[in-house]
Each structure stands twice: as structure tokens, then as C-alpha cells.
Amino acid sequence: MKILAITSCPLGIVCTNLAREALEQAAKKTNVDIKVETQGEFKENEITKYDIEEASAIILTSDGPIEGKERFKDLPIVYASCKDIMQNSLNIIKNIKIKYKNKI
């Protein structure tokens, strides 16, 4: 299973990267392939069309503006705050695995 995510925080890059790290660690623990695009001062690890075709779902942070979210119109979207991701990333990933396991 592949999950995509975009982390963005209005306060800058710190929360954005902490959320990215939390998601990557949770994905590793649950044997999920994840790609996290960070948006903020800089955009890094941009999600491609190919990534979108291969993904089962996407996680979008709800506390910052997300550029280009129309790219994901055909994917299930899970919204979570950076704080929630940092505190509950493992449960977020597990719930996505259960809910969308048959998507791809």
C-alpha cells in the first residue's frame, strides 16, 4: 500500500517537518510505502502524477494552506492537524490501511 501526504503549517517549517518525520516513522512501523511532500517556506519532495496513480489515499494537514490539492480529486483524503499527526501518526496510518486496503 502506498500513502501520500502533504504537510504544511502556517508557523513555518518546524511543524511541517516534525509531521513529515512522524508519518515516515509510522509508515515504516506499519510496512506502508509513504511519500510526504512538504509545503511551507519551500516545497520539497513534490508528489508526481505517477505517485498519485499508485496511491491508496492521501493525508493533508488541515492547519496550513495546501497548494495543488485539486491533484488528488480521485483519491480518498484524510485531513489531520500537524499536532494530531505528531501525536497519533501510527493510528492515522493504521486506520488508512484498514479503511482503504482494497483500493489498490
C-alpha positions as MATLAB code, in Angstrom:
seq = 'MKILAITSCPLGIVCTNLAREALEQAAKKTNVDIKVETQGEFKENEITKYDIEEASAIILTSDGPIEGKERFKDLPIVYASCKDIMQNSLNIIKNIKIKYKNKI';
ca = [
       0.000    0.000    0.000;
       1.188    3.488   -0.824;
       0.009    6.565    1.036;
       0.763   10.147    0.094;
       0.835   13.123    2.422;
       1.331   16.858    2.318;
       2.382   18.629    5.470;
       2.073   22.374    5.795;
       1.910   24.656    8.783;
       1.228   28.402    8.966;
       4.017   28.813   11.528;
       6.743   27.705    9.174;
       8.905   24.715    8.524;
       9.343   23.207   12.014;
       5.834   21.727   12.401;
       5.842   20.757    8.739;
       8.985   18.657    9.131;
       8.004   17.185   12.510;
       4.753   15.954   10.968;
       6.672   14.540    7.976;
       9.052   12.654   10.265;
       6.183   11.266   12.349;
       4.397    9.970    9.244;
       7.551    8.398    7.834;
       8.270    6.610   11.126;
       4.683    5.356   11.423;
       4.695    4.129    7.824;
       7.905    2.211    8.429;
       6.408    0.543   11.525;
       3.283   -0.487    9.618;
       5.032   -1.599    6.423;
       3.457    1.138    4.300;
       5.148    2.973    1.454;
       4.722    6.715    2.015;
       5.753    9.854    0.197;
       5.456   13.144    2.042;
       5.548   16.457    0.224;
       6.334   19.399    2.480;
       4.966   22.842    1.761;
       5.878   25.987    3.607;
       8.848   28.218    3.025;
       9.994   25.676    0.446;
       8.294   22.817   -1.362;
      10.215   19.558   -1.078;
       9.670   16.003   -2.292;
       6.888   17.015   -4.682;
       4.251   14.380   -5.370;
       4.157   13.339   -9.033;
       1.352   12.149  -11.284;
       2.829    8.653  -11.047;
       2.727    8.786   -7.225;
      -0.960    9.732   -7.362;
      -1.761    6.834   -9.708;
      -0.090    4.381   -7.320;
      -1.575    5.721   -4.073;
      -4.440    4.392   -1.986;
      -5.079    7.621   -0.047;
      -3.588   10.985    0.875;
      -3.188   12.754    4.196;
      -3.424   16.553    4.118;
      -2.649   18.748    7.071;
      -5.590   20.908    7.988;
      -3.774   23.800    9.623;
      -1.938   25.307    6.683;
      -2.739   26.146    3.078;
      -2.177   23.269    0.661;
      -1.159   24.168   -2.875;
      -2.442   21.976   -5.674;
      -4.818   19.781   -3.697;
      -7.046   19.515   -6.771;
      -4.444   16.967   -7.995;
      -5.960   14.486   -5.549;
      -9.622   14.682   -6.600;
      -9.741   10.926   -7.287;
      -8.072    9.874   -4.017;
      -9.605    9.452   -0.579;
      -8.412   12.399    1.518;
      -7.735   12.246    5.245;
      -7.374   15.604    6.984;
      -5.377   15.930   10.202;
      -3.652   18.755   12.011;
       0.133   18.742   12.316;
      -0.321   18.294   16.072;
      -2.574   15.272   15.580;
      -0.120   13.775   13.105;
       2.779   14.263   15.520;
       0.832   12.646   18.373;
      -1.161    9.964   16.524;
       0.597    9.181   13.246;
       0.658    5.457   13.922;
      -3.118    5.316   14.436;
      -3.732    7.526   11.399;
      -1.709    5.170    9.182;
      -3.317    2.050   10.695;
      -6.811    3.444   10.118;
      -5.999    4.248    6.497;
      -4.665    0.710    5.992;
      -7.906   -0.751    7.331;
     -10.271    1.601    5.522;
      -8.563    1.645    2.109;
      -6.814   -1.740    1.982;
      -8.667   -2.814   -1.153;
      -8.233    0.411   -3.128;
      -5.018   -0.720   -4.838;
];
